Amino acid sequence: MIASVAGEHMVVLGSPGTAKSYTIRAFAKLLDAKFYSYLLTKFTSYDELFGAVDIAALTRGEFRRSWSKIVEADFIFLDEIFKANSAILNALLSLLQERVIYDPMNGEARQVNIHTAVGASNEVPEDPELQALYDRFAIRVFISYLEDDKLLLNAIQARWMQNNNLEPVASMNDVKTLHNFAISLMSAKIKDLGHEVYKLYHVNVVPLIKSLRSKGVIVSDRTIIEKLPKLYCAYLSLYGVTLDNVMSATYELVQYLARNREELQSIRKAIDEALGEVAELARKLEKAKEYLRSKNLTNAKETLKELLNYDVSKLEKTPWLKPRVEAIFASARQYLEYIQQVEEMLEKMSKSM
């Protein structure tokens, strides 16, 4: 959903038989979208994927291509995408980035209808020649076979006991409307948050990306400047433009930038370690709220003061966490002001009695 609302592409990496093509096909059905699927090999020709030369036109001295349905599809699924030959790989670079296919025979540029492409592969591409194509995919998902018994039972039940004739629940017009809203959101100023979304993105996301780069996690400028902002706004469009989501989007989305499973583990470990102390601050804030609800003003005030005594200089090496801590501090100060008002009111009442 995030990829489609952002108008970006996704690649799924995992073993055969994990429902990669079924999932995207089902998703396309739910949106009543035009769907195109093809399994690529190193022997797949350009004509097979994009359409053969129109022989009838050729006999009249005209060179035209009978384009395949790939040019009209809203969603495209390309299985084993990294096994394609160089001619197809070159065509896919422009298809994914520019939404254009260049005919190698006459140089004709054919605009395509594609909204989102999903690639699939059993393995992470290691060949340097594949890295430009790999970088076109803003979201990378690593999947494995189901191990949890409950999930396996649900999957078996869905396959054999339920009607799998899916009916549309929305349309591509709905997706494109939400996409346009997401794109417009980047330059919008959020009154309650006091800044334009692109500034919130810069403050919350960029420091974390720079930290990951310093640890060897490769994130291209194309991703930071063009692709990730669209994913960020798509997330906010789907889940709501709130202070919590502005920060949560950072930790949710950055995991999809990993180029392999090792990087994914490194990113998750960095986030878990960094959020440790911040998570403790959030727990203290919730504890103070519980004290307030039970009318225990003394303990609530002590907990909030303890929270606000946190040494922010500890975040020097993790500056992307500062906005989250500042938001917790702001809430804590508001509750302290409320407690002070209540105490002053109680003191006046006691004096008047």
PAPA-378904 format. One record per residue: residue number from 1; x, y, z of N, C-alpha, C in turn. Coordinates in steps of 0.2 Angstrom, whole numbers, plus 2048, in hexadecimal, padded with zeros to 3 digits. Each point is the difference from the previous one (the first is absolute). Layout:
N
n,npx,npy,npz,capx,capy,capz,cpx,cpy,cpz
NUM,X,Y,Z,X,Y,Z,X,Y,Z
...
This chain:
353
n,npx,npy,npz,capx,capy,capz,cpx,cpy,cpz
1,804,7FA,800,7FC,806,800,804,806,800
2,806,800,804,804,806,800,803,801,7FA
3,803,7FB,7FC,803,800,7FA,7FB,803,7FB
4,7FA,7FE,800,7FB,802,7FB,7FE,807,801
5,7FF,802,806,7FE,807,801,805,805,7FF
6,807,7FD,801,805,805,7FE,802,800,7F8
7,7FD,7FB,7FD,801,7FF,7F9,808,7FE,7FF
8,802,7FB,804,807,7FE,800,7FF,7F8,7FF
9,806,7FD,7FF,801,7F9,7FF,803,7FC,806
10,7FE,7FA,800,802,7FB,805,803,7FA,7FD
11,805,7FD,804,803,7FA,7FE,7FF,7FB,806
12,7FE,7FA,7FF,800,7FB,805,805,7FB,7FF
13,804,7FE,805,805,7FC,800,7FF,7FA,805
14,800,7FA,7FD,7FE,7FA,804,800,7FA,7FC
15,7FF,7FA,803,800,7FA,7FD,7FA,7FF,7FB
16,800,7FB,7FC,7FA,7FF,7FB,7FB,7FD,805
17,7F9,801,7FD,7FB,7FD,804,7FE,804,806
18,801,807,800,7FE,804,806,7FA,805,7FE
19,7FD,7FE,7FB,7FA,804,7FE,801,807,7FD
20,806,801,7FD,802,807,7FE,7FB,802,7FA
21,7FF,7FC,7FB,7FC,802,7FB,7F9,800,802
22,7FE,7FB,804,7F9,800,802,7FE,806,804
23,804,803,804,7FF,806,804,7FF,806,7FC
24,804,801,7FB,7FF,806,7FC,7FB,7FF,7FB
25,7FE,7FA,7FE,7FA,7FF,7FC,7FA,802,804
26,800,7FD,806,7FA,801,804,7FF,808,801
27,806,803,802,7FF,807,801,7FE,804,7FA
28,802,7FE,7FA,7FD,803,7FA,7F9,7FF,7FF
29,7FD,7FA,802,7F9,7FF,7FF,7FC,804,805
30,803,801,806,7FC,804,805,7FF,807,7FE
31,805,803,7FB,800,806,7FE,7FD,801,7F9
32,7FE,7FA,7FD,7FD,800,7F9,805,803,7FB
33,806,7FE,801,806,803,7FC,802,7FB,7FB
34,803,803,7FB,802,7FC,7FA,807,7FD,802
35,801,7F9,800,805,7FD,802,804,7FC,7FB
36,807,800,800,804,7FD,7FB,805,7FC,804
37,802,7FA,7FF,804,7FC,803,805,7FC,7FB
38,806,7FF,802,805,7FD,7FB,805,7FD,804
39,802,7FA,7FF,806,7FC,802,806,801,7FC
40,805,804,802,806,801,7FC,806,7FB,801
41,803,7FF,7FB,806,7FC,800,805,803,7FB
42,806,7FE,800,806,803,7FC,7FE,7FF,7F9
43,7FC,7FB,7FE,7FE,7FF,7F9,7FA,804,7FE
44,7FC,803,805,7FA,804,7FE,803,806,7FB
45,7FC,800,7FA,802,806,7FC,7FC,806,801
46,803,805,7FD,7FC,807,800,7F9,7FF,7FE
47,7FF,7FD,7FA,7FA,7FF,7FD,7FB,7FC,804
48,802,7FB,804,7FC,7FC,804,7FD,805,805
49,804,804,803,7FD,804,806,7FC,806,7FD
50,803,803,7FB,7FD,807,7FE,7FC,800,7FA
51,800,7FA,7FC,7FC,800,7FA,804,7FF,7FA
52,7FE,7FC,7FB,804,7FF,7FA,7FE,805,7FB
53,805,800,7FB,7FF,805,7FA,7F9,7FE,7FC
54,7FD,805,7FE,7F9,7FF,7FC,802,7FE,7F9
55,800,7F9,7FF,802,7FE,7F9,7FC,803,7FA
56,7F9,801,801,7FC,802,7FB,802,807,7FE
57,802,804,805,802,807,7FF,807,800,7FD
58,804,7FB,802,807,800,7FD,800,7FE,7F8
59,7FB,7FC,7FE,7FF,7FF,7F9,7FE,806,7FC
60,7FD,805,804,7FF,806,7FC,805,805,801
61,806,7FE,803,806,805,800,7FF,804,807
62,7FC,7FE,804,7FF,804,807,803,7FC,805
63,804,803,804,802,7FC,806,7FC,802,806
64,7FC,7FC,803,7FC,801,806,801,7FA,804
65,7FF,801,807,800,7FA,804,7F9,7FF,803
66,7FE,7FA,800,7F9,7FE,804,802,800,807
67,7FF,805,804,802,800,807,7FC,7FB,804
68,803,7FD,804,7FC,7FB,805,7FC,804,805
69,7FC,7FC,804,7FC,804,805,804,803,806
70,807,7FF,7FF,804,803,806,7FF,808,800
71,7FF,803,7FA,7FF,807,7FF,7FA,803,803
72,7FB,7FC,801,7F9,802,802,7FF,7FE,807
73,804,7FC,803,7FF,7FE,807,801,805,805
74,7FC,800,806,801,804,805,805,7FD,805
75,800,7F9,801,804,7FD,804,804,7FA,7FC
76,807,800,801,804,7FB,7FC,804,7FC,805
77,7FF,7FA,7FF,804,7FB,804,805,7FC,7FC
78,807,801,801,805,7FD,7FC,804,7FB,805
79,7FF,7FA,7FF,803,7FB,804,807,7FE,7FE
80,804,7FF,804,807,7FF,7FF,803,806,7FB
81,7FF,806,802,801,806,7FD,808,801,7FE
82,804,7FD,805,807,801,7FF,804,7FB,7FC
83,7FC,7FC,7FD,803,7FB,7FB,7FF,802,7F9
84,7FD,806,7FF,7FE,802,7F9,807,802,7FD
85,800,800,7F9,806,802,7FC,801,807,800
86,806,802,7FE,801,808,800,7FB,804,7FC
87,7FE,7FD,7FA,7FB,804,7FC,7FA,802,804
88,7FD,7FB,804,7FA,801,804,802,804,806
89,805,7FF,803,802,804,806,801,807,7FE
90,803,802,7FB,800,807,7FE,7F9,803,7FF
91,7FC,7FC,7FD,7F9,803,7FF,7FC,801,806
92,802,7FB,805,7FC,801,806,802,806,804
93,807,802,7FF,802,806,804,7FC,806,7FE
94,7FE,801,7FA,7FC,806,7FE,7F9,7FF,801
95,7FE,7F9,800,7F9,7FF,802,7FE,802,807
96,805,7FE,804,7FE,801,808,801,807,802
97,805,803,7FD,802,807,802,7FC,805,7FC
98,7FF,800,7F9,7FD,805,7FC,7F9,7FE,7FE
99,7FE,7FA,801,7FA,7FD,7FD,800,800,7F9
100,805,7FF,7FD,801,800,7F8,804,7FA,7FE
101,7FE,7FD,7FB,804,7FA,7FD,803,803,7F9
102,807,7FF,7FF,803,802,7FA,801,7FA,7FB
103,7FD,800,7FA,800,7FB,7FC,808,800,7FD
104,803,7FA,801,807,800,7FE,801,800,7F8
105,7FB,7FF,7FC,800,800,7F9,800,806,7FD
106,7FB,805,802,800,806,7FD,800,806,805
107,801,7FE,807,801,806,805,7FA,803,802
108,7FA,7FD,7FE,7FA,803,802,7FF,7FF,807
109,7FD,806,803,7FF,800,807,7F8,7FF,801
110,7FF,7FA,804,7F9,7FE,801,7FE,802,807
111,7FB,804,801,7FE,801,807,7FC,7FA,803
112,801,7FE,806,7FC,7FB,803,7FC,802,805
113,7FB,7FC,802,7FB,802,805,802,7FE,807
114,805,7FC,801,802,7FD,806,800,805,806
115,7FC,7FE,805,800,804,807,805,7FD,805
116,800,7F9,800,805,7FD,805,802,7F9,7FD
117,807,7FF,800,803,7FA,7FE,802,7FC,806
118,7FF,7F9,800,803,7FC,805,805,7FB,7FD
119,806,800,802,805,7FB,7FE,800,7FB,805
120,802,7FA,7FE,801,7FA,805,807,7FD,7FE
121,803,7FD,805,806,7FC,7FF,802,7FC,806
122,803,7FA,7FE,801,7FB,805,807,802,804
123,803,805,7FD,807,802,803,801,808,7FF
124,804,802,804,802,807,800,805,801,7FA
125,7FF,805,7FC,805,801,7FA,807,802,803
126,805,7FD,7FE,807,802,802,804,803,7FA
127,7FE,7FE,7FA,803,803,7FA,800,808,800
128,805,803,7FF,801,808,800,7FB,802,7FB
129,7FF,7FD,7FA,7FC,802,7FB,7F9,800,801
130,7FE,7FD,806,7F9,800,802,7FE,805,805
131,805,803,803,7FF,805,805,7FB,806,7FE
132,801,802,7FA,7FC,806,7FE,7F9,7FE,800
133,7FE,7FA,7FD,7F9,7FE,800,7FE,7FE,807
134,804,7FD,805,7FE,7FF,807,7FE,807,803
135,804,805,7FF,7FF,806,803,7F9,803,7FE
136,7FD,7FE,7FA,7FA,803,7FE,7FA,7FE,805
137,801,7FB,804,7FB,7FD,804,801,803,807
138,7FB,805,801,800,803,807,7FF,7FC,806
139,7FC,7FB,7FF,7FE,7FB,805,803,7F9,7FF
140,804,7FE,805,802,7F9,7FF,7FE,7FB,806
141,7FD,7FB,7FE,7FD,7FC,805,803,7F9,800
142,802,7FE,806,803,7F9,800,7FB,7FB,804
143,7FF,7FB,7FC,7FB,7FB,803,803,7F9,800
144,7FD,7FC,805,802,7F9,801,7FA,7FC,800
145,800,7F9,800,7FB,7FC,801,7FC,801,807
146,7FA,7FE,800,7FC,801,806,803,7FA,805
147,801,802,806,802,7FC,806,7FB,7FF,805
148,7FC,806,801,7FB,800,806,7FA,7FB,7FE
149,7FE,7FC,804,7FB,7FB,7FF,7F9,804,7FF
150,7FF,805,804,7FA,804,7FF,7FF,803,7F9
151,806,803,7FD,800,803,7FA,7FF,7FA,7FA
152,803,7FA,801,7FF,7FB,7FC,7F9,7FE,7FF
153,7FD,7FF,806,7F9,7FE,800,7FB,805,7FD
154,802,806,801,7FC,806,7FD,801,7FF,7F8
155,806,7FF,7FE,801,7FF,7F9,7FD,7FA,7FC
156,800,7FB,804,7FC,7FA,7FD,7F9,801,800
157,7FD,803,805,7F9,801,800,7FE,805,7FB
158,804,805,7FF,7FE,805,7FA,801,7FC,7FA
159,804,7FC,7FF,801,7FC,7F9,7FA,7FB,7FF
160,7FE,7FD,805,7FC,7FA,7FF,7F9,801,802
161,7FF,805,805,7F9,800,803,7FC,807,7FE
162,804,804,7FD,7FD,807,7FF,7FF,801,7F8
163,7FB,805,7FF,7FF,802,7F9,806,805,7FE
164,804,7FE,7FB,806,805,7FF,7FE,804,7FA
165,7FA,801,7FE,7FE,804,7FA,7FF,807,803
166,806,804,7FF,800,807,803,7FC,805,7FC
167,7FD,804,804,7FC,806,7FC,804,806,802
168,800,805,7FB,803,806,802,7FD,804,806
169,804,803,804,7FE,804,805,802,807,7FF
170,803,802,7FB,802,807,7FE,802,800,7F9
171,802,805,7FE,802,801,7F9,807,803,7FF
172,803,800,7FA,806,804,7FF,7FF,807,800
173,7FA,803,7FF,7FF,807,801,801,802,807
174,7FD,7FB,805,801,801,807,808,801,802
175,804,7FB,7FD,807,800,801,803,806,7FE
176,7FE,802,7FA,803,806,7FD,7FE,807,804
177,7FA,800,802,7FE,806,804,804,800,807
178,801,7FA,803,804,800,806,808,802,7FE
179,802,7FD,7FA,807,802,7FE,801,807,7FF
180,7FB,804,7FD,801,807,7FF,800,804,807
181,7FB,7FD,804,800,803,807,807,800,803
182,803,7FA,800,807,7FE,803,805,805,7FD
183,800,801,7FA,805,804,7FC,7FF,807,803
184,7FA,802,800,7FF,807,802,802,801,807
185,7FF,7FB,804,802,801,808,807,802,801
186,805,7FE,7FC,807,802,801,801,807,801
187,7FC,804,7FC,801,807,800,7FB,804,805
188,7FC,7FC,803,7FB,803,804,803,801,807
189,7FD,806,803,802,801,807,7FB,7FE,805
190,802,7FC,805,7FB,7FD,805,800,804,805
191,7FA,803,801,7FF,806,805,802,7FD,807
192,7FD,7FA,802,801,7FE,807,808,7FE,801
193,804,7FF,7FB,807,7FE,801,804,806,7FE
194,7FE,805,7FD,804,806,7FF,805,800,7FB
195,800,7FB,7FC,805,800,7FA,7FD,7FC,7FA
196,803,802,7FA,7FE,7FC,7FA,802,7F9,801
197,7FD,7FB,7FC,802,7F9,801,807,7FF,7FE
198,802,803,7FB,807,7FF,7FD,805,801,806
199,7FF,805,804,804,802,805,800,7FB,806
200,7FA,7FD,801,7FF,7FB,805,803,7FA,7FE
201,800,7FE,7F9,804,7FB,7FD,807,800,801
202,803,806,7FF,807,802,800,802,7FF,807
203,7FC,802,805,802,800,807,800,7F9,803
204,7FB,7FC,7FE,7FF,7F9,803,803,7FB,7FC
205,801,800,7FA,803,7FB,7FC,807,801,7FE
206,802,805,7FE,807,801,7FD,806,7FE,805
207,7FF,803,806,806,7FE,805,800,7F8,801
208,7FB,7FD,800,800,7F8,801,803,7FD,7F9
209,7FE,803,7FA,803,7FD,7FA,808,801,800
210,802,806,802,807,802,801,804,7FB,804
211,7FD,7FF,806,803,7FB,805,800,7F9,7FD
212,7FB,7FE,7FC,800,7F9,7FD,806,800,7FB
213,801,805,7FC,805,801,7FB,807,7FF,803
214,801,803,806,806,800,803,801,7F8,803
215,7FB,7FC,800,801,7F9,802,801,7FC,7FA
216,800,803,7FA,801,7FC,7FA,7F9,7FE,7FD
217,7FA,802,802,7FA,7FF,7FD,7FF,805,7FA
218,800,7FD,7FA,800,804,7FA,7F9,803,7FF
219,7FF,807,800,7FA,803,7FE,802,806,7FB
220,7FD,7FF,7FA,802,805,7FB,7FD,807,801
221,802,805,7FD,7FD,806,800,7FA,800,7FD
222,7FF,7FC,7FA,7F9,7FF,7FD,7FB,7FE,805
223,802,7FB,804,7FB,7FE,805,7FE,805,805
224,806,804,803,7FE,805,805,7FC,806,7FD
225,802,802,7FA,7FD,806,7FE,7F9,7FF,7FC
226,800,7FB,7FC,7FA,7FE,7FC,7FB,7FB,803
227,803,7FA,801,7FB,7FB,802,7FE,7FF,807
228,804,801,805,7FE,7FF,807,7FB,806,802
229,801,806,7FD,7FB,805,802,7F9,7FE,7FE
230,7FF,7FD,7FA,7FA,7FE,7FE,7FD,7FA,804
231,804,7FC,802,7FE,7FA,805,7FE,803,807
232,804,805,802,7FE,804,806,7F9,803,800
233,7FF,804,7FA,7FA,803,800,7FA,7FB,7FF
234,801,7FA,7FC,7FB,7FB,7FF,7FF,7FD,807
235,804,7FF,804,7FF,7FD,807,7FC,805,804
236,801,807,800,7FC,804,803,7F9,801,7FD
237,7FF,7FF,7FA,7FA,800,7FD,7FC,7FA,802
238,803,7FB,801,7FC,7FA,802,7FE,7FF,807
239,805,803,804,7FF,7FF,807,7FF,806,804
240,800,806,7FD,7FE,806,803,806,805,802
241,800,806,7FF,805,805,801,800,802,807
242,803,7FC,804,801,801,808,807,800,802
243,801,803,805,807,801,803,803,7F9,800
244,7FC,7FB,803,803,7F9,801,801,7FD,7F9
245,7FC,801,7FB,801,7FD,7FA,806,803,7FC
246,801,806,801,805,804,7FD,807,7FD,802
247,800,7FE,806,806,7FC,803,800,7F9,7FF
248,7FB,7FD,800,7FF,7F8,7FF,802,7FE,7F9
249,7FE,805,7FB,801,7FE,7F9,808,7FF,7FF
250,804,804,804,807,7FF,7FF,802,7F9,801
251,7FE,7FE,806,803,7F9,802,7FC,7FA,7FC
252,7FA,801,7FE,7FD,7FB,7FC,803,800,7F9
253,801,805,7FD,802,801,7F9,807,7FE,7FF
254,805,802,804,807,7FF,7FF,802,7F9,800
255,7FC,7FC,803,801,7F8,7FF,800,7FE,7F9
256,7FB,803,7FC,7FF,7FE,7F9,806,802,7FB
257,805,804,803,805,802,7FC,806,7FB,800
258,800,7FB,804,805,7FB,800,801,7FC,7FA
259,807,800,7FE,801,7FC,7F9,801,7F9,801
260,801,7FD,806,800,7F9,801,7FE,7FF,807
261,800,7FA,802,7FD,7FE,807,805,802,805
262,806,800,7FF,805,802,805,7FF,808,801
263,7FF,804,7FB,7FF,807,801,7F9,801,804
264,7FB,7FC,7FF,7FA,800,803,801,7FF,808
265,804,7FB,801,801,7FE,807,804,806,804
266,805,803,7FC,804,806,803,7FB,806,801
267,7FC,801,7FC,7FB,806,800,7FB,7FF,806
268,7FE,7FA,801,7FB,7FE,805,804,801,807
269,806,7FD,800,804,800,806,801,807,802
270,802,805,7FB,802,807,802,7F9,803,803
271,7FB,7FF,7FD,7F9,803,802,7FF,7FE,807
272,800,7F9,801,7FE,7FD,807,805,803,805
273,806,800,7FF,805,803,805,7FF,808,801
274,7FE,803,7FB,7FF,807,800,7FA,802,804
275,7FB,7FC,7FF,7F9,801,803,800,7FE,807
276,805,7FD,802,800,7FD,807,7FE,805,805
277,804,805,801,7FF,805,805,7FA,805,7FE
278,7FF,801,7FA,7FA,804,7FE,7FA,7FC,802
279,800,7FA,7FF,7FA,7FB,802,7FF,801,807
280,805,800,804,7FF,801,807,7FD,806,802
281,802,806,7FD,7FD,806,801,7F8,800,7FE
282,7FF,7FD,7FB,7F9,7FF,7FE,7FC,7FC,805
283,803,7FB,803,7FD,7FC,805,7FE,804,807
284,805,805,801,7FF,804,806,7FB,805,7FF
285,7FF,803,7FA,7FB,804,7FE,7F9,7FD,801
286,7FF,7F9,7FE,7FA,7FC,801,7FF,7FF,807
287,805,7FF,804,7FF,7FF,807,7FE,806,804
288,802,806,7FE,7FE,806,803,7F8,801,7FE
289,7FE,7FE,7FA,7F9,801,7FE,7FC,7FB,804
290,802,7FA,802,7FD,7FC,804,7FF,803,807
291,805,803,803,800,803,806,7FA,805,800
292,800,804,7FB,7FB,806,7FF,7F9,7FD,800
293,7FF,7FB,7FC,7FA,7FD,800,7FD,7FD,807
294,805,7FE,804,7FE,7FE,807,800,805,805
295,801,807,7FE,800,806,804,806,800,805
296,806,7FC,7FE,806,800,804,805,805,7FD
297,7FE,807,802,804,805,7FD,807,800,802
298,802,7FE,806,807,800,803,804,7FC,7FB
299,7FE,7F9,800,804,7FC,7FC,800,802,7F8
300,7FB,802,7FE,800,803,7F9,805,805,7FF
301,800,805,804,805,805,800,807,7FE,800
302,802,7FB,805,806,7FE,801,803,7FC,7FA
303,7FB,7FC,7FD,802,7FC,7FA,801,805,7FA
304,7FC,805,7FF,801,805,7FB,807,804,800
305,802,802,807,806,803,801,806,7FC,7FF
306,7FF,7F9,802,806,7FC,7FE,801,7FF,7F9
307,7FA,800,7FC,800,7FF,7F9,804,806,7FD
308,7FE,806,802,803,806,7FD,807,801,802
309,803,7FC,805,807,801,802,804,7FC,7FB
310,7FD,7FC,7FB,804,7FC,7FC,806,805,7FC
311,806,7FD,800,805,804,7FD,800,7FF,7F8
312,7FE,805,7FD,7FF,800,7F8,807,7FF,7FD
313,805,802,803,807,800,7FD,802,7F9,7FE
314,7FC,7FB,804,801,7F9,7FE,7FE,7FE,7F9
315,7FC,804,7FD,7FE,7FF,7F9,805,803,7FB
316,806,802,802,804,803,7FB,802,7FC,7FA
317,800,7F9,801,802,7FC,7FB,7FA,7FD,7FC
318,7FA,802,803,7FA,7FE,7FD,7FB,806,7FF
319,802,805,7FC,7FC,806,800,7F9,7FF,7FD
320,7FF,7FB,7FC,7F9,7FF,7FE,7FB,7FE,805
321,802,7FF,806,7FB,7FE,806,7FE,807,803
322,804,805,7FF,7FE,806,804,7F9,803,7FF
323,7FD,800,7FA,7F9,802,7FF,7FB,7FB,804
324,802,7FA,801,7FB,7FB,803,801,802,808
325,806,801,802,801,802,807,7FD,807,802
326,801,805,7FB,7FD,806,801,7F8,800,801
327,7FD,7FC,7FC,7F9,7FF,800,7FE,7FD,806
328,803,7FB,803,7FF,7FD,807,800,806,805
329,806,804,800,801,805,804,7FA,805,800
330,7FE,802,7FA,7FB,805,7FF,7F9,7FD,804
331,7FF,7FA,7FF,7FA,7FD,803,801,800,808
332,806,7FE,802,801,800,807,7FF,807,803
333,803,805,7FD,7FF,807,803,7F9,802,800
334,7FC,7FE,7FB,7F8,802,800,7FD,7FD,806
335,802,7FA,802,7FD,7FC,805,802,803,807
336,806,803,800,803,803,806,7FC,807,801
337,7FF,803,7FB,7FC,807,800,7F9,7FE,803
338,7FD,7FB,7FD,7F9,7FE,802,800,7FE,808
339,805,7FC,802,800,7FF,807,801,806,805
340,804,805,7FD,801,806,804,7FA,804,800
341,7FC,800,7FB,7FA,803,800,7FB,7FD,805
342,800,7F9,800,7FB,7FD,805,802,801,807
343,807,800,801,802,801,807,7FF,807,802
344,801,805,7FC,7FE,807,802,7F8,801,801
345,7FC,7FC,7FC,7F9,800,801,7FE,7FD,807
346,804,7FB,802,7FE,7FC,806,802,804,806
347,806,804,7FF,803,804,806,7FB,806,801
348,7FD,803,7FB,7FB,805,800,7FA,7FE,804
349,7FE,7FA,7FE,7FA,7FD,803,801,7FF,808
350,806,7FD,801,801,7FF,807,800,806,805
351,803,805,7FD,800,807,803,7FA,803,801
352,7FB,7FF,7FC,7F9,803,800,7FC,7FC,805
353,802,7FA,802,7FC,7FC,804,801,802,808
